[in-house]
Amino acid sequence: MGKGLSPENLVYLAAAAAAGYAQGRDAQELTLLSAFFEVLGDDLALLALGAPSEGRSAGE
């Protein structure tokens, strides 16, 4: 990960983004956004499992 993006910084960034997205939205919109980002995170985690790591080729 890039410099300055420690796990702690990512938590702060996520909290700030959530607060920003929540501004002016009703409960239904927040529920939809929440579900969307949950699916996005799950899909990224699955893709990461299939991504080749250092020292391993994609076919292994």
Sequence and secondary structure as in RCSB ss.txt:
>XXXX:A:sequence
MGKGLSPENLVYLAAAAAAGYAQGRDAQELTLLSAFFEVLGDDLALLALGAPSEGRSAGE
>XXXX:A:secstr
  TT  HHHHHHHHHHHHHHHHTT  HHHHHHHHHHHHHHHHHHHHHHHHS  TT  TT 
